[in-house]
């Protein structure tokens, strides 16, 4: 990627993370994990190429429920992952059909994160 582009990716990543961290903190949440995906256009300009800071690409925890050495409740797709582990899915297509309860609870977690973040 080269040093110049690396520095641009690093600066953009740190700025995005700082924004997400600060927004989450104001909402009483911890931004525990996230990802950013970048690419370049035909002219070589850096482009953010995926959604960011959503419960689908990030892990949010309620700050008041965080305790060291334990898995806190979260507002992300971990609930779906836990279900798929419980049913011993081998991670090969086709994926198992998710029960309505898993879909509803995941949607509710995402909506709660949105409500918290937007105030």
Jmol script that loads the backbone (N, CA, C; Angstrom):
load data "model"
ATOM      1  N   UNK A   1       0.818  -1.197   0.000  1.00  0.00           N
ATOM      2  CA  UNK A   1       0.000   0.000   0.000  1.00  0.00           C
ATOM      3  C   UNK A   1       0.855   1.251   0.000  1.00  0.00           C
ATOM      4  N   UNK A   2       2.044   1.173   0.486  1.00  0.00           N
ATOM      5  CA  UNK A   2       2.923   2.336   0.508  1.00  0.00           C
ATOM      6  C   UNK A   2       2.727   3.174   1.753  1.00  0.00           C
ATOM      7  N   UNK A   3       3.779   3.892   2.121  1.00  0.00           N
ATOM      8  CA  UNK A   3       3.778   4.665   3.366  1.00  0.00           C
ATOM      9  C   UNK A   3       2.747   5.796   3.375  1.00  0.00           C
ATOM     10  N   UNK A   4       2.602   6.495   2.256  1.00  0.00           N
ATOM     11  CA  UNK A   4       1.671   7.631   2.223  1.00  0.00           C
ATOM     12  C   UNK A   4       0.225   7.170   2.401  1.00  0.00           C
ATOM     13  N   UNK A   5      -0.154   6.129   1.681  1.00  0.00           N
ATOM     14  CA  UNK A   5      -1.522   5.630   1.809  1.00  0.00           C
ATOM     15  C   UNK A   5      -1.740   5.035   3.198  1.00  0.00           C
ATOM     16  N   UNK A   6      -0.743   4.350   3.711  1.00  0.00           N
ATOM     17  CA  UNK A   6      -0.834   3.814   5.075  1.00  0.00           C
ATOM     18  C   UNK A   6      -1.142   4.926   6.068  1.00  0.00           C
ATOM     19  N   UNK A   7      -0.450   6.037   5.963  1.00  0.00           N
ATOM     20  CA  UNK A   7      -0.673   7.157   6.887  1.00  0.00           C
ATOM     21  C   UNK A   7      -2.087   7.715   6.747  1.00  0.00           C
ATOM     22  N   UNK A   8      -2.623   7.750   5.529  1.00  0.00           N
ATOM     23  CA  UNK A   8      -3.996   8.215   5.325  1.00  0.00           C
ATOM     24  C   UNK A   8      -4.996   7.249   5.969  1.00  0.00           C
ATOM     25  N   UNK A   9      -4.780   5.949   5.775  1.00  0.00           N
ATOM     26  CA  UNK A   9      -5.663   4.940   6.370  1.00  0.00           C
ATOM     27  C   UNK A   9      -5.592   5.024   7.889  1.00  0.00           C
ATOM     28  N   UNK A  10      -4.396   5.156   8.408  1.00  0.00           N
ATOM     29  CA  UNK A  10      -4.215   5.253   9.861  1.00  0.00           C
ATOM     30  C   UNK A  10      -4.931   6.487  10.414  1.00  0.00           C
ATOM     31  N   UNK A  11      -4.735   7.635   9.789  1.00  0.00           N
ATOM     32  CA  UNK A  11      -5.368   8.870  10.274  1.00  0.00           C
ATOM     33  C   UNK A  11      -6.888   8.777  10.189  1.00  0.00           C
ATOM     34  N   UNK A  12      -7.408   8.256   9.089  1.00  0.00           N
ATOM     35  CA  UNK A  12      -8.864   8.126   8.937  1.00  0.00           C
ATOM     36  C   UNK A  12      -9.415   7.149   9.965  1.00  0.00           C
ATOM     37  N   UNK A  13      -8.727   6.036  10.174  1.00  0.00           N
ATOM     38  CA  UNK A  13      -9.179   5.036  11.145  1.00  0.00           C
ATOM     39  C   UNK A  13      -9.217   5.605  12.556  1.00  0.00           C
ATOM     40  N   UNK A  14      -8.168   6.300  12.931  1.00  0.00           N
ATOM     41  CA  UNK A  14      -8.119   6.877  14.283  1.00  0.00           C
ATOM     42  C   UNK A  14      -9.185   7.952  14.468  1.00  0.00           C
ATOM     43  N   UNK A  15      -9.427   8.761  13.439  1.00  0.00           N
ATOM     44  CA  UNK A  15     -10.461   9.790  13.533  1.00  0.00           C
ATOM     45  C   UNK A  15     -11.853   9.160  13.635  1.00  0.00           C
ATOM     46  N   UNK A  16     -12.117   8.149  12.825  1.00  0.00           N
ATOM     47  CA  UNK A  16     -13.408   7.460  12.897  1.00  0.00           C
ATOM     48  C   UNK A  16     -13.598   6.787  14.250  1.00  0.00           C
ATOM     49  N   UNK A  17     -12.551   6.133  14.734  1.00  0.00           N
ATOM     50  CA  UNK A  17     -12.649   5.465  16.025  1.00  0.00           C
ATOM     51  C   UNK A  17     -12.896   6.480  17.143  1.00  0.00           C
ATOM     52  N   UNK A  18     -12.189   7.593  17.127  1.00  0.00           N
ATOM     53  CA  UNK A  18     -12.385   8.621  18.158  1.00  0.00           C
ATOM     54  C   UNK A  18     -13.827   9.122  18.151  1.00  0.00           C
ATOM     55  N   UNK A  19     -14.370   9.357  16.955  1.00  0.00           N
ATOM     56  CA  UNK A  19     -15.765   9.783  16.846  1.00  0.00           C
ATOM     57  C   UNK A  19     -16.689   8.724  17.443  1.00  0.00           C
ATOM     58  N   UNK A  20     -16.495   7.469  17.061  1.00  0.00           N
ATOM     59  CA  UNK A  20     -17.334   6.386  17.573  1.00  0.00           C
ATOM     60  C   UNK A  20     -17.193   6.211  19.074  1.00  0.00           C
ATOM     61  N   UNK A  21     -15.974   6.252  19.562  1.00  0.00           N
ATOM     62  CA  UNK A  21     -15.720   6.121  21.002  1.00  0.00           C
ATOM     63  C   UNK A  21     -16.432   7.222  21.774  1.00  0.00           C
ATOM     64  N   UNK A  22     -16.255   8.460  21.337  1.00  0.00           N
ATOM     65  CA  UNK A  22     -16.842   9.595  22.046  1.00  0.00           C
ATOM     66  C   UNK A  22     -18.363   9.571  21.987  1.00  0.00           C
ATOM     67  N   UNK A  23     -18.919   9.216  20.832  1.00  0.00           N
ATOM     68  CA  UNK A  23     -20.374   9.120  20.688  1.00  0.00           C
ATOM     69  C   UNK A  23     -20.924   8.033  21.605  1.00  0.00           C
ATOM     70  N   UNK A  24     -20.262   6.886  21.623  1.00  0.00           N
ATOM     71  CA  UNK A  24     -20.697   5.788  22.493  1.00  0.00           C
ATOM     72  C   UNK A  24     -20.602   6.185  23.960  1.00  0.00           C
ATOM     73  N   UNK A  25     -19.518   6.829  24.345  1.00  0.00           N
ATOM     74  CA  UNK A  25     -19.342   7.230  25.744  1.00  0.00           C
ATOM     75  C   UNK A  25     -20.453   8.182  26.182  1.00  0.00           C
ATOM     76  N   UNK A  26     -20.811   9.134  25.329  1.00  0.00           N
ATOM     77  CA  UNK A  26     -21.909  10.058  25.662  1.00  0.00           C
ATOM     78  C   UNK A  26     -23.231   9.316  25.806  1.00  0.00           C
ATOM     79  N   UNK A  27     -23.361   8.177  25.125  1.00  0.00           N
ATOM     80  CA  UNK A  27     -24.589   7.377  25.172  1.00  0.00           C
ATOM     81  C   UNK A  27     -24.546   6.335  26.290  1.00  0.00           C
ATOM     82  N   UNK A  28     -23.484   6.337  27.103  1.00  0.00           N
ATOM     83  CA  UNK A  28     -23.378   5.368  28.188  1.00  0.00           C
ATOM     84  C   UNK A  28     -22.955   3.991  27.713  1.00  0.00           C
ATOM     85  N   UNK A  29     -22.240   3.953  26.580  1.00  0.00           N
ATOM     86  CA  UNK A  29     -21.805   2.679  26.030  1.00  0.00           C
ATOM     87  C   UNK A  29     -20.295   2.694  25.798  1.00  0.00           C
ATOM     88  N   UNK A  30     -19.741   1.508  25.690  1.00  0.00           N
ATOM     89  CA  UNK A  30     -18.341   1.327  25.355  1.00  0.00           C
ATOM     90  C   UNK A  30     -18.271   0.780  23.943  1.00  0.00           C
ATOM     91  N   UNK A  31     -17.474   1.424  23.091  1.00  0.00           N
ATOM     92  CA  UNK A  31     -17.192   0.872  21.776  1.00  0.00           C
ATOM     93  C   UNK A  31     -16.033  -0.095  21.965  1.00  0.00           C
ATOM     94  N   UNK A  32     -16.354  -1.377  22.098  1.00  0.00           N
ATOM     95  CA  UNK A  32     -15.356  -2.381  22.458  1.00  0.00           C
ATOM     96  C   UNK A  32     -14.568  -2.902  21.263  1.00  0.00           C
ATOM     97  N   UNK A  33     -15.169  -2.856  20.086  1.00  0.00           N
ATOM     98  CA  UNK A  33     -14.528  -3.433  18.910  1.00  0.00           C
ATOM     99  C   UNK A  33     -15.237  -2.888  17.679  1.00  0.00           C
ATOM    100  N   UNK A  34     -14.472  -2.644  16.629  1.00  0.00           N
ATOM    101  CA  UNK A  34     -15.082  -2.185  15.383  1.00  0.00           C
ATOM    102  C   UNK A  34     -14.145  -2.498  14.231  1.00  0.00           C
ATOM    103  N   UNK A  35     -14.623  -2.274  13.025  1.00  0.00           N
ATOM    104  CA  UNK A  35     -13.778  -2.447  11.844  1.00  0.00           C
ATOM    105  C   UNK A  35     -14.117  -1.365  10.837  1.00  0.00           C
ATOM    106  N   UNK A  36     -13.116  -1.017  10.057  1.00  0.00           N
ATOM    107  CA  UNK A  36     -13.296  -0.079   8.958  1.00  0.00           C
ATOM    108  C   UNK A  36     -12.713  -0.723   7.708  1.00  0.00           C
ATOM    109  N   UNK A  37     -13.382  -0.550   6.583  1.00  0.00           N
ATOM    110  CA  UNK A  37     -12.892  -1.085   5.322  1.00  0.00           C
ATOM    111  C   UNK A  37     -12.680   0.071   4.351  1.00  0.00           C
ATOM    112  N   UNK A  38     -11.493   0.100   3.785  1.00  0.00           N
ATOM    113  CA  UNK A  38     -11.115   1.163   2.860  1.00  0.00           C
ATOM    114  C   UNK A  38     -10.729   0.571   1.512  1.00  0.00           C
ATOM    115  N   UNK A  39     -10.813   1.390   0.509  1.00  0.00           N
ATOM    116  CA  UNK A  39     -10.322   1.072  -0.819  1.00  0.00           C
ATOM    117  C   UNK A  39      -9.814   2.352  -1.440  1.00  0.00           C
ATOM    118  N   UNK A  40      -9.459   2.275  -2.690  1.00  0.00           N
ATOM    119  CA  UNK A  40      -9.061   3.482  -3.416  1.00  0.00           C
ATOM    120  C   UNK A  40      -9.857   3.536  -4.713  1.00  0.00           C
ATOM    121  N   UNK A  41     -10.103   4.757  -5.164  1.00  0.00           N
ATOM    122  CA  UNK A  41     -10.796   4.918  -6.442  1.00  0.00           C
ATOM    123  C   UNK A  41      -9.771   4.905  -7.582  1.00  0.00           C
ATOM    124  N   UNK A  42     -10.229   5.118  -8.786  1.00  0.00           N
ATOM    125  CA  UNK A  42      -9.349   5.053  -9.957  1.00  0.00           C
ATOM    126  C   UNK A  42      -8.224   6.086  -9.893  1.00  0.00           C
ATOM    127  N   UNK A  43      -8.457   7.180  -9.171  1.00  0.00           N
ATOM    128  CA  UNK A  43      -7.429   8.220  -9.051  1.00  0.00           C
ATOM    129  C   UNK A  43      -6.508   7.986  -7.858  1.00  0.00           C
ATOM    130  N   UNK A  44      -6.756   6.896  -7.111  1.00  0.00           N
ATOM    131  CA  UNK A  44      -5.899   6.602  -5.961  1.00  0.00           C
ATOM    132  C   UNK A  44      -6.337   7.259  -4.669  1.00  0.00           C
ATOM    133  N   UNK A  45      -7.514   7.892  -4.684  1.00  0.00           N
ATOM    134  CA  UNK A  45      -8.021   8.530  -3.470  1.00  0.00           C
ATOM    135  C   UNK A  45      -8.555   7.481  -2.504  1.00  0.00           C
ATOM    136  N   UNK A  46      -8.323   7.697  -1.234  1.00  0.00           N
ATOM    137  CA  UNK A  46      -8.818   6.798  -0.199  1.00  0.00           C
ATOM    138  C   UNK A  46     -10.337   6.928  -0.088  1.00  0.00           C
ATOM    139  N   UNK A  47     -11.018   5.781  -0.026  1.00  0.00           N
ATOM    140  CA  UNK A  47     -12.475   5.758   0.051  1.00  0.00           C
ATOM    141  C   UNK A  47     -12.892   4.786   1.137  1.00  0.00           C
ATOM    142  N   UNK A  48     -13.789   5.217   2.006  1.00  0.00           N
ATOM    143  CA  UNK A  48     -14.407   4.329   2.987  1.00  0.00           C
ATOM    144  C   UNK A  48     -15.450   3.519   2.238  1.00  0.00           C
ATOM    145  N   UNK A  49     -15.347   2.168   2.283  1.00  0.00           N
ATOM    146  CA  UNK A  49     -16.165   1.367   1.367  1.00  0.00           C
ATOM    147  C   UNK A  49     -17.217   0.508   2.047  1.00  0.00           C
ATOM    148  N   UNK A  50     -17.466   0.698   3.319  1.00  0.00           N
ATOM    149  CA  UNK A  50     -18.462  -0.129   3.996  1.00  0.00           C
ATOM    150  C   UNK A  50     -19.100   0.704   5.103  1.00  0.00           C
ATOM    151  N   UNK A  51     -20.205   0.212   5.623  1.00  0.00           N
ATOM    152  CA  UNK A  51     -20.843   0.897   6.740  1.00  0.00           C
ATOM    153  C   UNK A  51     -19.901   0.873   7.942  1.00  0.00           C
ATOM    154  N   UNK A  52     -20.064   1.834   8.826  1.00  0.00           N
ATOM    155  CA  UNK A  52     -19.188   1.921   9.997  1.00  0.00           C
ATOM    156  C   UNK A  52     -19.996   2.214  11.254  1.00  0.00           C
ATOM    157  N   UNK A  53     -19.478   1.735  12.361  1.00  0.00           N
ATOM    158  CA  UNK A  53     -19.977   2.050  13.696  1.00  0.00           C
ATOM    159  C   UNK A  53     -21.426   1.625  13.917  1.00  0.00           C
ATOM    160  N   UNK A  54     -21.876   0.605  13.199  1.00  0.00           N
ATOM    161  CA  UNK A  54     -23.202   0.043  13.433  1.00  0.00           C
ATOM    162  C   UNK A  54     -23.038  -1.201  14.309  1.00  0.00           C
ATOM    163  N   UNK A  55     -24.112  -1.702  14.890  1.00  0.00           N
ATOM    164  CA  UNK A  55     -24.000  -2.952  15.660  1.00  0.00           C
ATOM    165  C   UNK A  55     -23.590  -4.148  14.802  1.00  0.00           C
ATOM    166  N   UNK A  56     -23.644  -4.004  13.495  1.00  0.00           N
ATOM    167  CA  UNK A  56     -23.232  -5.099  12.628  1.00  0.00           C
ATOM    168  C   UNK A  56     -21.715  -5.128  12.425  1.00  0.00           C
ATOM    169  N   UNK A  57     -21.069  -3.965  12.518  1.00  0.00           N
ATOM    170  CA  UNK A  57     -19.622  -3.895  12.314  1.00  0.00           C
ATOM    171  C   UNK A  57     -18.871  -3.562  13.589  1.00  0.00           C
ATOM    172  N   UNK A  58     -19.588  -3.368  14.660  1.00  0.00           N
ATOM    173  CA  UNK A  58     -18.978  -2.944  15.920  1.00  0.00           C
ATOM    174  C   UNK A  58     -19.585  -3.706  17.088  1.00  0.00           C
ATOM    175  N   UNK A  59     -18.856  -3.719  18.172  1.00  0.00           N
ATOM    176  CA  UNK A  59     -19.346  -4.344  19.401  1.00  0.00           C
ATOM    177  C   UNK A  59     -19.498  -3.227  20.442  1.00  0.00           C
ATOM    178  N   UNK A  60     -20.730  -3.022  20.883  1.00  0.00           N
ATOM    179  CA  UNK A  60     -21.036  -2.018  21.907  1.00  0.00           C
ATOM    180  C   UNK A  60     -21.464  -2.715  23.184  1.00  0.00           C
ATOM    181  N   UNK A  61     -20.952  -2.223  24.299  1.00  0.00           N
ATOM    182  CA  UNK A  61     -21.348  -2.732  25.618  1.00  0.00           C
ATOM    183  C   UNK A  61     -21.938  -1.595  26.442  1.00  0.00           C
ATOM    184  N   UNK A  62     -22.944  -1.873  27.270  1.00  0.00           N
ATOM    185  CA  UNK A  62     -23.422  -0.838  28.189  1.00  0.00           C
ATOM    186  C   UNK A  62     -22.328  -0.573  29.231  1.00  0.00           C
ATOM    187  N   UNK A  63     -21.938   0.675  29.369  1.00  0.00           N
ATOM    188  CA  UNK A  63     -20.826   1.011  30.282  1.00  0.00           C
ATOM    189  C   UNK A  63     -21.129   0.623  31.725  1.00  0.00           C
ATOM    190  N   UNK A  64     -22.382   0.760  32.129  1.00  0.00           N
ATOM    191  CA  UNK A  64     -22.714   0.467  33.526  1.00  0.00           C
ATOM    192  C   UNK A  64     -22.734  -1.028  33.838  1.00  0.00           C
ATOM    193  N   UNK A  65     -22.682  -1.882  32.809  1.00  0.00           N
ATOM    194  CA  UNK A  65     -22.699  -3.329  33.024  1.00  0.00           C
ATOM    195  C   UNK A  65     -21.328  -3.960  32.798  1.00  0.00           C
ATOM    196  N   UNK A  66     -20.338  -3.141  32.422  1.00  0.00           N
ATOM    197  CA  UNK A  66     -19.008  -3.686  32.149  1.00  0.00           C
ATOM    198  C   UNK A  66     -18.313  -4.102  33.442  1.00  0.00           C
ATOM    199  N   UNK A  67     -17.745  -5.278  33.420  1.00  0.00           N
ATOM    200  CA  UNK A  67     -16.924  -5.788  34.515  1.00  0.00           C
ATOM    201  C   UNK A  67     -15.728  -6.496  33.899  1.00  0.00           C
ATOM    202  N   UNK A  68     -14.528  -6.285  34.439  1.00  0.00           N
ATOM    203  CA  UNK A  68     -13.369  -7.009  33.905  1.00  0.00           C
ATOM    204  C   UNK A  68     -13.571  -8.525  34.037  1.00  0.00           C
ATOM    205  N   UNK A  69     -13.008  -9.254  33.124  1.00  0.00           N
ATOM    206  CA  UNK A  69     -12.995 -10.721  33.156  1.00  0.00           C
ATOM    207  C   UNK A  69     -14.362 -11.372  33.009  1.00  0.00           C
ATOM    208  N   UNK A  70     -15.303 -10.688  32.372  1.00  0.00           N
ATOM    209  CA  UNK A  70     -16.583 -11.330  32.065  1.00  0.00           C
ATOM    210  C   UNK A  70     -17.107 -10.756  30.759  1.00  0.00           C
ATOM    211  N   UNK A  71     -18.006 -11.470  30.159  1.00  0.00           N
ATOM    212  CA  UNK A  71     -18.590 -11.019  28.904  1.00  0.00           C
ATOM    213  C   UNK A  71     -19.840 -10.207  29.221  1.00  0.00           C
ATOM    214  N   UNK A  72     -19.793  -8.898  28.996  1.00  0.00           N
ATOM    215  CA  UNK A  72     -20.951  -8.066  29.315  1.00  0.00           C
ATOM    216  C   UNK A  72     -22.059  -8.236  28.279  1.00  0.00           C
ATOM    217  N   UNK A  73     -23.257  -7.792  28.608  1.00  0.00           N
ATOM    218  CA  UNK A  73     -24.300  -7.769  27.579  1.00  0.00           C
ATOM    219  C   UNK A  73     -23.827  -6.869  26.436  1.00  0.00           C
ATOM    220  N   UNK A  74     -24.363  -7.085  25.256  1.00  0.00           N
ATOM    221  CA  UNK A  74     -23.909  -6.291  24.123  1.00  0.00           C
ATOM    222  C   UNK A  74     -25.070  -5.941  23.205  1.00  0.00           C
ATOM    223  N   UNK A  75     -24.807  -4.943  22.359  1.00  0.00           N
ATOM    224  CA  UNK A  75     -25.787  -4.480  21.381  1.00  0.00           C
ATOM    225  C   UNK A  75     -25.277  -4.829  19.985  1.00  0.00           C
ATOM    226  N   UNK A  76     -25.052  -6.093  19.711  1.00  0.00           N
ATOM    227  CA  UNK A  76     -24.462  -6.469  18.436  1.00  0.00           C
ATOM    228  C   UNK A  76     -24.931  -7.861  18.038  1.00  0.00           C
ATOM    229  N   UNK A  77     -24.293  -8.418  17.015  1.00  0.00           N
ATOM    230  CA  UNK A  77     -24.724  -9.708  16.487  1.00  0.00           C
ATOM    231  C   UNK A  77     -24.152 -10.895  17.253  1.00  0.00           C
ATOM    232  N   UNK A  78     -23.548 -10.670  18.408  1.00  0.00           N
ATOM    233  CA  UNK A  78     -23.033 -11.780  19.200  1.00  0.00           C
ATOM    234  C   UNK A  78     -24.152 -12.756  19.565  1.00  0.00           C
ATOM    235  N   UNK A  79     -25.357 -12.248  19.740  1.00  0.00           N
ATOM    236  CA  UNK A  79     -26.509 -13.099  20.054  1.00  0.00           C
ATOM    237  C   UNK A  79     -26.730 -14.136  18.947  1.00  0.00           C
ATOM    238  N   UNK A  80     -26.575 -13.705  17.700  1.00  0.00           N
ATOM    239  CA  UNK A  80     -26.721 -14.628  16.574  1.00  0.00           C
ATOM    240  C   UNK A  80     -25.573 -15.631  16.574  1.00  0.00           C
ATOM    241  N   UNK A  81     -24.354 -15.143  16.788  1.00  0.00           N
ATOM    242  CA  UNK A  81     -23.202 -16.053  16.838  1.00  0.00           C
ATOM    243  C   UNK A  81     -23.385 -17.110  17.913  1.00  0.00           C
ATOM    244  N   UNK A  82     -23.836 -16.680  19.086  1.00  0.00           N
ATOM    245  CA  UNK A  82     -24.040 -17.632  20.188  1.00  0.00           C
ATOM    246  C   UNK A  82     -25.073 -18.693  19.814  1.00  0.00           C
ATOM    247  N   UNK A  83     -26.142 -18.270  19.149  1.00  0.00           N
ATOM    248  CA  UNK A  83     -27.162 -19.233  18.709  1.00  0.00           C
ATOM    249  C   UNK A  83     -26.561 -20.240  17.727  1.00  0.00           C
ATOM    250  N   UNK A  84     -25.790 -19.745  16.760  1.00  0.00           N
ATOM    251  CA  UNK A  84     -25.209 -20.641  15.756  1.00  0.00           C
ATOM    252  C   UNK A  84     -24.209 -21.608  16.384  1.00  0.00           C
ATOM    253  N   UNK A  85     -23.491 -21.165  17.406  1.00  0.00           N
ATOM    254  CA  UNK A  85     -22.606 -22.082  18.131  1.00  0.00           C
ATOM    255  C   UNK A  85     -23.420 -23.139  18.878  1.00  0.00           C
ATOM    256  N   UNK A  86     -24.525 -22.709  19.463  1.00  0.00           N
ATOM    257  CA  UNK A  86     -25.362 -23.633  20.246  1.00  0.00           C
ATOM    258  C   UNK A  86     -25.980 -24.725  19.373  1.00  0.00           C
ATOM    259  N   UNK A  87     -26.258 -24.399  18.103  1.00  0.00           N
ATOM    260  CA  UNK A  87     -26.848 -25.412  17.218  1.00  0.00           C
ATOM    261  C   UNK A  87     -25.782 -26.161  16.424  1.00  0.00           C
ATOM    262  N   UNK A  88     -24.520 -25.898  16.761  1.00  0.00           N
ATOM    263  CA  UNK A  88     -23.385 -26.593  16.138  1.00  0.00           C
ATOM    264  C   UNK A  88     -23.347 -26.470  14.618  1.00  0.00           C
ATOM    265  N   UNK A  89     -23.639 -25.284  14.110  1.00  0.00           N
ATOM    266  CA  UNK A  89     -23.544 -25.058  12.671  1.00  0.00           C
ATOM    267  C   UNK A  89     -22.083 -25.185  12.251  1.00  0.00           C
ATOM    268  N   UNK A  90     -21.822 -25.898  11.185  1.00  0.00           N
ATOM    269  CA  UNK A  90     -20.451 -26.136  10.716  1.00  0.00           C
ATOM    270  C   UNK A  90     -19.899 -24.999   9.850  1.00  0.00           C
ATOM    271  N   UNK A  91     -20.610 -23.912   9.753  1.00  0.00           N
ATOM    272  CA  UNK A  91     -20.225 -22.711   9.006  1.00  0.00           C
ATOM    273  C   UNK A  91     -20.068 -22.967   7.508  1.00  0.00           C
ATOM    274  N   UNK A  92     -20.799 -23.943   7.017  1.00  0.00           N
ATOM    275  CA  UNK A  92     -20.831 -24.233   5.590  1.00  0.00           C
ATOM    276  C   UNK A  92     -22.247 -23.966   5.078  1.00  0.00           C
ATOM    277  N   UNK A  93     -22.364 -23.461   3.854  1.00  0.00           N
ATOM    278  CA  UNK A  93     -23.697 -23.244   3.296  1.00  0.00           C
ATOM    279  C   UNK A  93     -24.460 -24.556   3.191  1.00  0.00           C
ATOM    280  N   UNK A  94     -25.730 -24.493   3.335  1.00  0.00           N
ATOM    281  CA  UNK A  94     -26.543 -23.316   3.681  1.00  0.00           C
ATOM    282  C   UNK A  94     -26.531 -23.078   5.192  1.00  0.00           C
ATOM    283  N   UNK A  95     -26.679 -21.820   5.558  1.00  0.00           N
ATOM    284  CA  UNK A  95     -26.779 -21.487   6.982  1.00  0.00           C
ATOM    285  C   UNK A  95     -28.129 -21.954   7.510  1.00  0.00           C
ATOM    286  N   UNK A  96     -28.186 -22.294   8.793  1.00  0.00           N
ATOM    287  CA  UNK A  96     -29.482 -22.683   9.347  1.00  0.00           C
ATOM    288  C   UNK A  96     -30.436 -21.490   9.389  1.00  0.00           C
ATOM    289  N   UNK A  97     -31.710 -21.797   9.335  1.00  0.00           N
ATOM    290  CA  UNK A  97     -32.731 -20.761   9.461  1.00  0.00           C
ATOM    291  C   UNK A  97     -32.743 -20.288  10.912  1.00  0.00           C
ATOM    292  N   UNK A  98     -32.726 -18.986  11.096  1.00  0.00           N
ATOM    293  CA  UNK A  98     -32.756 -18.441  12.450  1.00  0.00           C
ATOM    294  C   UNK A  98     -34.186 -18.437  12.977  1.00  0.00           C
ATOM    295  N   UNK A  99     -34.373 -18.865  14.208  1.00  0.00           N
ATOM    296  CA  UNK A  99     -35.703 -18.798  14.807  1.00  0.00           C
ATOM    297  C   UNK A  99     -36.163 -17.342  14.942  1.00  0.00           C
ATOM    298  N   UNK A 100     -37.449 -17.144  14.912  1.00  0.00           N
ATOM    299  CA  UNK A 100     -38.017 -15.796  15.028  1.00  0.00           C
ATOM    300  C   UNK A 100     -37.518 -15.085  16.281  1.00  0.00           C
ATOM    301  N   UNK A 101     -37.375 -15.807  17.386  1.00  0.00           N
ATOM    302  CA  UNK A 101     -36.907 -15.183  18.637  1.00  0.00           C
ATOM    303  C   UNK A 101     -35.495 -14.612  18.483  1.00  0.00           C
ATOM    304  N   UNK A 102     -34.622 -15.322  17.783  1.00  0.00           N
ATOM    305  CA  UNK A 102     -33.253 -14.835  17.584  1.00  0.00           C
ATOM    306  C   UNK A 102     -33.272 -13.580  16.714  1.00  0.00           C
ATOM    307  N   UNK A 103     -34.079 -13.590  15.676  1.00  0.00           N
ATOM    308  CA  UNK A 103     -34.193 -12.421  14.802  1.00  0.00           C
ATOM    309  C   UNK A 103     -34.745 -11.234  15.578  1.00  0.00           C
ATOM    310  N   UNK A 104     -35.803 -11.454  16.333  1.00  0.00           N
ATOM    311  CA  UNK A 104     -36.443 -10.367  17.088  1.00  0.00           C
ATOM    312  C   UNK A 104     -35.502  -9.802  18.149  1.00  0.00           C
ATOM    313  N   UNK A 105     -34.836 -10.662  18.891  1.00  0.00           N
ATOM    314  CA  UNK A 105     -33.924 -10.173  19.943  1.00  0.00           C
ATOM    315  C   UNK A 105     -32.732  -9.431  19.348  1.00  0.00           C
ATOM    316  N   UNK A 106     -32.240  -9.896  18.211  1.00  0.00           N
ATOM    317  CA  UNK A 106     -31.133  -9.193  17.556  1.00  0.00           C
ATOM    318  C   UNK A 106     -31.596  -7.827  17.075  1.00  0.00           C
ATOM    319  N   UNK A 107     -32.763  -7.779  16.445  1.00  0.00           N
ATOM    320  CA  UNK A 107     -33.312  -6.497  16.002  1.00  0.00           C
ATOM    321  C   UNK A 107     -33.479  -5.551  17.178  1.00  0.00           C
ATOM    322  N   UNK A 108     -33.986  -6.063  18.295  1.00  0.00           N
ATOM    323  CA  UNK A 108     -34.188  -5.225  19.481  1.00  0.00           C
ATOM    324  C   UNK A 108     -32.860  -4.682  20.020  1.00  0.00           C
ATOM    325  N   UNK A 109     -31.813  -5.499  19.987  1.00  0.00           N
ATOM    326  CA  UNK A 109     -30.490  -5.037  20.433  1.00  0.00           C
ATOM    327  C   UNK A 109     -29.981  -3.918  19.520  1.00  0.00           C
ATOM    328  N   UNK A 110     -30.134  -4.101  18.218  1.00  0.00           N
ATOM    329  CA  UNK A 110     -29.698  -3.075  17.269  1.00  0.00           C
ATOM    330  C   UNK A 110     -30.483  -1.779  17.467  1.00  0.00           C
ATOM    331  N   UNK A 111     -31.787  -1.898  17.653  1.00  0.00           N
ATOM    332  CA  UNK A 111     -32.612  -0.703  17.859  1.00  0.00           C
ATOM    333  C   UNK A 111     -32.261   0.010  19.157  1.00  0.00           C
ATOM    334  N   UNK A 112     -31.955  -0.753  20.205  1.00  0.00           N
ATOM    335  CA  UNK A 112     -31.571  -0.125  21.478  1.00  0.00           C
ATOM    336  C   UNK A 112     -30.254   0.627  21.317  1.00  0.00           C
ATOM    337  N   UNK A 113     -29.310   0.049  20.589  1.00  0.00           N
ATOM    338  CA  UNK A 113     -28.048   0.740  20.336  1.00  0.00           C
ATOM    339  C   UNK A 113     -28.313   2.037  19.581  1.00  0.00           C
ATOM    340  N   UNK A 114     -29.157   1.971  18.571  1.00  0.00           N
ATOM    341  CA  UNK A 114     -29.490   3.172  17.802  1.00  0.00           C
ATOM    342  C   UNK A 114     -30.131   4.240  18.685  1.00  0.00           C
ATOM    343  N   UNK A 115     -31.085   3.837  19.506  1.00  0.00           N
ATOM    344  CA  UNK A 115     -31.730   4.793  20.414  1.00  0.00           C
ATOM    345  C   UNK A 115     -30.705   5.423  21.366  1.00  0.00           C
ATOM    346  N   UNK A 116     -29.812   4.598  21.909  1.00  0.00           N
ATOM    347  CA  UNK A 116     -28.794   5.119  22.808  1.00  0.00           C
ATOM    348  C   UNK A 116     -27.878   6.114  22.103  1.00  0.00           C
ATOM    349  N   UNK A 117     -27.428   5.756  20.919  1.00  0.00           N
ATOM    350  CA  UNK A 117     -26.484   6.597  20.197  1.00  0.00           C
ATOM    351  C   UNK A 117     -27.109   7.907  19.732  1.00  0.00           C
ATOM    352  N   UNK A 118     -28.382   7.857  19.347  1.00  0.00           N
ATOM    353  CA  UNK A 118     -29.031   9.068  18.844  1.00  0.00           C
ATOM    354  C   UNK A 118     -29.662   9.907  19.953  1.00  0.00           C
ATOM    355  N   UNK A 119     -29.771   9.319  21.151  1.00  0.00           N
ATOM    356  CA  UNK A 119     -30.340  10.073  22.264  1.00  0.00           C
ATOM    357  C   UNK A 119     -31.789  10.034  22.286  1.00  0.00           C
TER     358      UNK A 119
END
end "model"
wireframe off; spacefill off
backbone 0.3
color backbone group
